[in-house]
Amino acid sequence: MDPVDEPSVWLAENYRHSDDWVVEFTERHIAELNDALNAIRATSLGSTRFTKDDFPLPTLGPVLDAHREELENGRGFVLFRGFPVDRYDLDEVTAVYWGIGTYIGEGIFQNAQGDLVGHVTDHGRKFEGSDPYKHNIRAYTTTVEIPPHTDSCDLVGLLCVRPARLGGGSAVVSSTALYNEFLATRPDLLEPLYKGFHIDLIGKGTKEKELSNHRIPVFSYWGGKLTCRYNKGQIEHGARKAHGGLTPLEQEAVDYLRELSVRPEFRLEMEFRPGDIQILNNRTTLHSRTGFEDYPEPERRRLLLRLWLNSFTPRPMHPAIANQLNTGSRGAVTVRA
């Protein structure tokens, strides 16, 4: 019941008028990325089958190392800006992005098709209403608003290839700051969040339709660190399928966390430009996006490339949070395709 006191606790005002969290690629960095890409082109490794040793970055590498430390033990987010996506085709962009990721963490599968670099775009899937989870459809494959949540990995990266015609804005929230606000205002609601919930895995588990085998805490202290795992829709769908729904106290706690997470004082909004790479510590931040409207032409439609990374030095976390997909500690999505 003690507040968290570490750099991952921040308010939007701390960074809203600062660019401390934005790292501009220099011409030398871009030249190194191009040289590393050329080295990969000369092999048969493809765009995601190589390691850090195959992708040397003499001056950018130490920069990535420093910001990995910031992700793990600092504020928990960074935005790299200025990669010239228009100079390359999509396979080449993917390879460069994967190469950058090898300096940050270990890439893991993020869907049943076995994608290591996911395409966050409108996949054209049809469903009734505004909640794709009801139909076992993951929200990132649609145009809907995605409220503040965590993903199923230690670190999550998004590279903007093309923004939407309208909307699709990103925002980040400190989950440790939200925890402190719970302590200050509604500590009575923390117990159900500590106890956790059976999560609807929305196709990410060992089967197409599956709940987490155990309750997963929303907040948990473990090894002296607070960790958060939160997706309101997946909690609510899981509770309905497991035992008919949340109790009134559980619902109030889950709703209050949503209410806090969208307050302006916690919500740091970010503009995605082509070539931007946002990387977040998934254990200490929540992220969201607004709904969007796209261009009619397929080649102009919004496209982000996503990386799910397991940290080289993972934050201590409760075993129930580590095994959130029924695939073992920090396990990836089961490939079923």
C-alpha positions in Angstrom: 0.0 0.0 0.0 3.0 2.3 -0.5 3.1 4.6 -3.5 5.6 3.9 -6.2 8.6 6.2 -6.2 10.7 5.7 -9.4 11.1 7.4 -12.8 8.3 5.4 -14.4 5.9 7.6 -12.4 5.1 10.7 -14.4 2.3 13.0 -15.4 1.6 14.2 -19.0 2.7 17.7 -18.0 6.2 16.5 -17.3 6.7 15.8 -21.0 4.0 17.6 -22.9 6.1 20.7 -23.5 9.4 18.9 -23.8 11.1 16.8 -26.5 13.4 14.9 -24.1 11.6 11.7 -25.1 12.1 12.2 -28.8 15.4 11.0 -30.4 16.1 12.2 -33.9 18.1 9.9 -36.1 21.1 11.6 -37.5 22.4 11.3 -41.1 25.1 9.0 -39.7 22.6 6.8 -38.0 20.6 6.5 -41.2 23.8 5.7 -43.2 24.6 2.9 -40.6 21.1 1.5 -40.9 21.4 1.5 -44.7 24.8 -0.2 -44.5 23.4 -2.8 -42.1 20.4 -3.4 -44.4 22.8 -3.9 -47.4 24.7 -6.5 -45.4 21.4 -8.4 -44.7 20.4 -8.1 -48.4 23.6 -10.0 -49.2 22.5 -13.0 -47.1 19.5 -15.4 -47.1 18.4 -14.3 -43.6 15.3 -12.5 -44.8 13.7 -9.6 -42.8 13.3 -11.2 -39.4 15.7 -14.1 -39.2 18.9 -12.3 -38.1 20.4 -11.2 -34.8 22.1 -8.1 -33.4 25.5 -9.5 -34.5 24.3 -9.5 -38.1 23.2 -5.9 -38.0 26.1 -3.7 -36.8 25.4 -0.1 -35.8 28.6 1.4 -34.5 27.2 4.8 -33.3 23.5 4.1 -33.3 23.9 0.9 -31.3 25.1 2.7 -28.1 22.2 5.2 -28.5 19.8 2.3 -28.6 21.5 0.7 -25.6 21.1 3.9 -23.6 17.4 4.2 -24.4 16.8 0.6 -23.6 18.0 1.5 -20.1 15.5 4.4 -20.1 12.7 2.0 -21.2 13.6 -0.5 -18.5 14.4 1.7 -15.5 13.4 5.3 -16.5 10.2 6.8 -17.8 9.3 3.7 -19.9 8.8 5.2 -23.4 10.8 6.7 -26.2 10.0 8.0 -29.7 12.7 7.7 -32.4 12.1 10.0 -35.3 13.3 10.5 -38.9 13.8 7.1 -40.4 13.2 7.7 -44.2 10.6 5.0 -44.9 9.9 6.4 -48.4 13.4 5.3 -49.5 12.7 1.6 -49.0 10.1 -1.0 -49.9 8.1 -2.6 -47.1 10.4 -5.7 -46.8 13.4 -3.4 -46.4 11.6 -1.2 -43.8 10.7 -4.4 -41.9 14.3 -5.6 -41.9 15.6 -2.3 -40.6 12.9 -2.2 -37.9 13.7 -5.8 -36.9 17.4 -4.9 -36.8 16.7 -1.9 -34.5 14.6 -4.2 -32.3 17.4 -6.7 -31.9 19.2 -4.0 -29.8 16.1 -3.5 -27.5 14.8 -7.1 -26.9 14.0 -10.5 -28.2 11.2 -10.5 -30.8 8.2 -12.9 -30.1 5.2 -14.1 -32.1 2.2 -11.8 -31.8 -0.5 -13.7 -33.6 -1.6 -17.2 -34.6 -0.1 -16.7 -38.1 3.4 -16.4 -36.6 4.0 -12.8 -37.4 7.1 -11.4 -35.7 6.4 -8.0 -37.2 2.7 -7.3 -37.2 0.8 -5.0 -39.5 -1.4 -2.6 -37.5 -3.9 -1.7 -40.2 -7.5 -2.2 -41.2 -7.6 -5.9 -42.3 -11.2 -5.4 -43.5 -12.8 -7.8 -41.0 -16.5 -7.2 -40.6 -18.3 -7.3 -37.3 -21.5 -5.9 -35.7 -21.2 -3.0 -33.2 -18.1 -1.3 -32.1 -16.4 -4.1 -30.1 -14.4 -6.5 -32.2 -13.5 -8.6 -29.1 -17.1 -9.9 -29.0 -16.4 -11.6 -32.3 -12.9 -12.9 -31.3 -11.3 -10.2 -33.5 -8.3 -8.4 -32.3 -8.8 -4.6 -32.3 -5.5 -3.7 -34.0 -6.8 -5.3 -37.2 -9.7 -2.8 -37.3 -10.3 1.0 -37.4 -11.9 1.2 -33.9 -10.7 3.3 -31.0 -8.5 1.3 -28.7 -8.7 2.6 -25.1 -5.7 2.5 -22.8 -4.4 -1.1 -22.3 -1.3 -3.2 -22.2 0.0 -5.8 -24.7 1.2 -9.3 -24.1 4.9 -8.7 -24.0 7.6 -6.7 -22.0 8.2 -4.0 -24.6 6.0 -3.0 -27.6 7.2 -1.0 -30.6 5.2 0.7 -33.4 6.8 2.1 -36.6 4.6 4.4 -38.6 4.8 3.7 -42.3 1.7 5.7 -43.2 -0.7 7.7 -41.0 -4.5 7.6 -41.5 -6.4 10.1 -43.5 -8.0 11.2 -40.2 -7.5 10.1 -36.6 -5.4 7.2 -35.3 -3.7 9.4 -32.7 -1.5 7.7 -30.1 -1.3 8.3 -26.3 0.7 6.9 -23.5 -0.1 6.7 -19.7 2.1 5.8 -16.8 0.4 2.8 -15.1 2.6 3.4 -12.0 1.2 6.9 -11.7 -2.3 5.5 -12.0 -1.6 3.1 -9.2 -0.5 6.0 -7.0 -3.7 7.8 -7.8 -5.7 4.7 -6.7 -3.8 4.7 -3.4 -4.6 8.4 -2.9 -8.3 8.3 -3.9 -9.8 4.8 -3.9 -7.5 2.3 -2.1 -10.7 0.3 -1.3 -10.8 -0.7 -5.0 -7.3 -2.2 -5.2 -8.1 -5.6 -3.7 -10.0 -7.0 -6.7 -7.2 -5.7 -9.0 -4.6 -7.5 -6.9 -6.7 -10.7 -7.1 -7.0 -10.4 -10.9 -9.2 -11.9 -13.5 -9.5 -14.7 -16.0 -8.7 -12.9 -19.3 -10.3 -13.6 -22.7 -7.2 -14.2 -24.8 -9.0 -13.3 -28.1 -7.2 -16.0 -30.1 -3.8 -15.4 -28.6 -3.7 -18.6 -26.5 -3.1 -22.3 -27.3 -6.6 -22.4 -28.9 -8.7 -20.1 -31.0 -11.1 -19.4 -28.2 -9.6 -19.6 -24.7 -9.4 -17.9 -21.3 -6.3 -17.5 -19.2 -5.9 -20.6 -17.0 -5.5 -18.5 -13.9 -6.4 -15.1 -12.6 -4.0 -12.4 -13.8 -3.5 -9.4 -11.5 -4.0 -5.9 -12.9 -1.6 -4.6 -10.3 1.1 -6.7 -8.6 4.2 -6.0 -6.5 6.8 -8.6 -7.1 10.5 -8.4 -6.4 10.1 -4.9 -5.1 8.5 -3.6 -8.4 5.0 -2.8 -9.4 3.7 -4.3 -12.7 0.4 -3.6 -14.5 -1.5 -5.8 -16.9 -4.8 -4.2 -18.0 -7.3 -4.6 -20.9 -10.8 -3.7 -19.8 -12.6 -5.4 -22.6 -10.7 -8.7 -22.3 -11.3 -8.6 -18.5 -15.0 -8.1 -18.9 -15.4 -10.7 -21.7 -13.3 -13.2 -19.7 -15.4 -12.7 -16.6 -18.7 -13.3 -18.5 -17.4 -16.5 -20.0 -15.8 -17.7 -16.8 -18.5 -17.1 -14.2 -21.2 -14.8 -15.6 -19.6 -11.4 -15.2 -17.8 -9.2 -12.7 -19.0 -8.5 -9.2 -20.1 -4.9 -8.5 -16.9 -4.2 -6.7 -14.8 -5.7 -9.5 -16.6 -3.7 -12.1 -16.2 -0.5 -10.2 -12.5 -1.1 -9.9 -12.0 -1.9 -13.6 -14.1 1.1 -14.5 -12.2 3.5 -12.2 -8.9 2.5 -13.8 -10.4 3.3 -17.2 -11.6 6.6 -16.0 -8.2 7.6 -14.6 -6.4 6.4 -17.7 -8.2 8.8 -20.0 -7.8 11.9 -17.8 -5.8 14.6 -19.5 -3.3 14.9 -16.6 -2.2 11.3 -17.2 -2.5 11.1 -21.0 0.5 12.1 -23.1 -0.6 12.3 -26.7 1.8 11.7 -29.6 1.7 12.5 -33.2 2.8 9.7 -35.5 4.8 10.8 -38.6 6.1 8.5 -41.3 9.3 7.0 -40.0 8.5 7.5 -36.3 9.2 4.5 -34.0 7.5 4.5 -30.6 8.8 1.9 -28.0 7.1 1.4 -24.7 7.7 -0.6 -21.5 4.5 -2.6 -21.4 4.8 -3.3 -17.7 4.8 0.4 -16.6 2.7 2.1 -19.3 -0.6 1.8 -21.0 -1.1 2.9 -24.6 -4.1 3.8 -26.7 -5.2 5.1 -30.1 -8.2 7.0 -31.4 -10.4 5.5 -34.1 -9.5 6.5 -37.6 -10.8 7.0 -41.1 -8.7 5.8 -44.0 -8.0 6.6 -47.6 -9.9 4.6 -50.2 -6.7 3.6 -52.0 -5.0 0.5 -50.4 -1.5 1.9 -51.0 -2.3 5.0 -48.9 -4.0 3.4 -46.0 -2.7 3.7 -42.4 0.0 1.2 -41.7 2.1 0.7 -38.5 4.5 -2.1 -38.0 4.5 -3.6 -34.6 7.1 -5.4 -32.6 6.5 -7.5 -29.4 9.8 -7.8 -27.5 10.8 -9.7 -24.5 13.3 -7.7 -22.4 16.9 -8.8 -22.0 16.5 -7.7 -18.3 12.8 -8.2 -17.6 11.1 -6.3 -14.8 10.3 -8.7 -11.9 6.7 -9.7 -12.1 4.2 -12.1 -10.5 4.3 -15.5 -12.3 0.6 -15.1 -13.2 1.4 -11.9 -15.1 4.4 -13.5 -16.8 2.3 -16.4 -18.0 -0.6 -14.5 -19.5 -1.2 -16.5 -22.6 -1.1 -20.1 -21.2 2.2 -20.5 -23.0 4.6 -20.3 -20.0 6.6 -17.5 -18.5 6.7 -14.5 -20.9 5.5 -16.9 -23.6 4.5 -15.8 -27.1 1.2 -16.3 -28.9 0.8 -19.9 -30.1 1.3 -20.2 -33.8 -1.6 -22.2 -35.2 -1.6 -21.3 -38.9 
